[in-house]
Structure formats: structure tokens, C-alpha cells
């Protein structure tokens, strides 16, 4: 009886454990239907398929050298990788260890025709990933043009209202005070002391020196915002 391991992956925090459970279930059903014994599972959570720098994936490739199993089962080939070059390199590593990559849902025959079909599926997976990345970038650019917040860290002194970044007057007053004091030569430690005496804190604690320096060095307070740097 042939032996296999299952590799499962989902690519972002917006996906859930149900995605993994579904992949495992389909692979297990495939194994049962083809008299294959599952020896282990390798799972990467919230990891992109556009590179192979994934802990469980790399461990699986390494373990294949033990030559204890015949197949790596995946729900679809794009779970293995969305990069055709990484796919080729890692499939070669498996092949050298006597292991074959098998998709549980894409019926690819182990024939010369299957080689062409598999290559087409892998090429489409990379195309889909590249196209999706472009769509996301276009969407974020359009969101920025409308002046809407696109996510990420919101600096001290600002807040979100109706999806737009606006000045939070209460905390902005603190930012102005910090800049004004520093501009007239007040030391950072004395700025912190003055803020504490005013009852102004950062996360319920006195401002740290690094917090003050970060505010002073952040060019966003001067109206400069850099995208994609």
C-alpha cells in the first residue's frame, strides 16, 4: 500500500481554519479512495504561495529525504506553490527522493499528456496570483485618491471618521506641544515631565523617550506621505 503526507495551506488572516479542514478532508477522501495511507500532515497558516519560505513546507521537503512516503497530497496544486519556478525546484527535490506531488481535485494523469496539463495549471496559478496582486494595488490606489484610509498603523494625533483620516484635536494638541517645546530647545526628558504633569499619557503610561523621538522624526506630521517605499 502506498504512503503519503498531506500539505495544506491558506494564504491570509481573512481565511479561517475551515479552509484547512476542508483541504484535509478532501485529501483524506482521495487517499481512502486510492488505498493510500496518510502518515503525516504539514500545515502553513496565513502564508503566501508566491514563495516557498514556509516553515511546514520546508520541513516537508526536508523530510522527503527520509523516503518514508510516496506522495505529497494537496487539495490543489496552487496550495503547493503559486510560483512556477519554486514549484519546479521543489518538485525536483521531491522527485529525487522518490516522491510525487498529487492533486486531490485536479485529475492529472501520470502520462506525457499529464505533464502538459500540470504545467498549464501551474502557469494559471501564477497568473492568478499576479493578477490578484495588481487588482489589490489598483484598489488601494483608488482608495487613496478618494482620501480614504487603507489600513495599517495610524499615527498618534489622528483618527478615522467616515473611512477618512482626520486630525484628532485632543491628541493633536499634544503633538503640537511636543514640537513647540522641542523647537525652543527643551530637552526630551523635560517634555515628558511636562506632559506627565499635565496628566497626558501614552497608553495609560508616561511617554517614553522613543515615543517622543518617533513623533519628532515622523515626516507624516509635516504632510509627507510615501506610498510603496
Secondary structure as UniProt FT lines:
FT   STRAND          2..9
FT   TURN            13..14
FT   HELIX           17..33
FT   TURN            34..35
FT   STRAND          36..44
FT   HELIX           55..63
FT   HELIX           64..66
FT   STRAND          71..74
FT   HELIX           77..80
FT   HELIX           84..96
FT   TURN            97..98
FT   STRAND          100..103
FT   HELIX           112..145
FT   TURN            146..147
FT   TURN            156..157
FT   STRAND          158..161
FT   TURN            162..163
FT   STRAND          164..167
FT   HELIX           169..183
FT   TURN            184..185
FT   HELIX           188..197
FT   TURN            198..199
FT   TURN            203..204
FT   HELIX           209..217
FT   HELIX           219..222
//
